[in-house]
Amino acid sequence: MPDEPSQSFFSNLKNLFSSNKNTAEAAKLTVPEDERIEELIENVLSIKDSVVKEIMIPKVNISSITESDSLEQVYSVVNDTKHSRYPVFNKEKDKVIGILHVKDMLGSIKENAFSLSSILREAKHIPESQSVTSLLEDFKKDKAHLAIVLDEYGVISGLITIEDILEEIVGEIEDEFYEEKNNEIIKINDKEFIVSSTIEKEKFEEFFSIHLDCPEVETLGGFMLKEIGHLPKVGEKIQVDYLEMIVTSADQRKIKKITVRKVE
């Protein structure tokens, strides 16, 4: 006889854990798992009423390619940002004519044989008022990973990926290019360090014996954003006292790694 409707998924999950022979050990293992499940449920509920505009990447921060770009220029963008898909804009940059999948470039080795328009895939356009949950269903149905977001006037306002939605549920998803994520300060030599943008400002100040005069921020990444005045690209830098700080790794939404050099 099938289970009654009252036998919920979470009841089954609880029974699965409680059936473990070693009850004491199971308790140690399941408590953090229970907390994680609760957190995931809360995150799912929190995006239930969210709309695309709230979590999209703004147009100004999109890593993009223009239809007139040469193969060399396209390779340069890909090398700097290391994404797998890019929106391709027209010359006026007011329309997206297609999506470039980096793997589709593998056969375009010679400059004179390169035709960007011939390898583009259709771009998915959505309104910024669409609910996040319905978009996730659309991504699943269409087997899509990226969509161009339009405002109420049909003007491009941003971009959203399936990863952006999943990160709202499970937390930040790091890729293979974001290495040493558990090390906040990595010493390269006596004068050069790789520092995580999420390091607490006080911890950074203590390690380098320096004062960052910006009480309203809590992390080094926040300090960099405040000082530069916009979301910086890789290579942008500032100098504070005897330290030069260079953005080493970043994407459309955040700084990831900062190279810190001691200068004379």
Summary of the structure (lengths in Angstrom):
residues: 264
radius of gyration: 23.0
end to end distance: 79.0
largest distance: 79.0
contacts: 684
relative contact order: 0.10
helix: 38%
strand: 24%
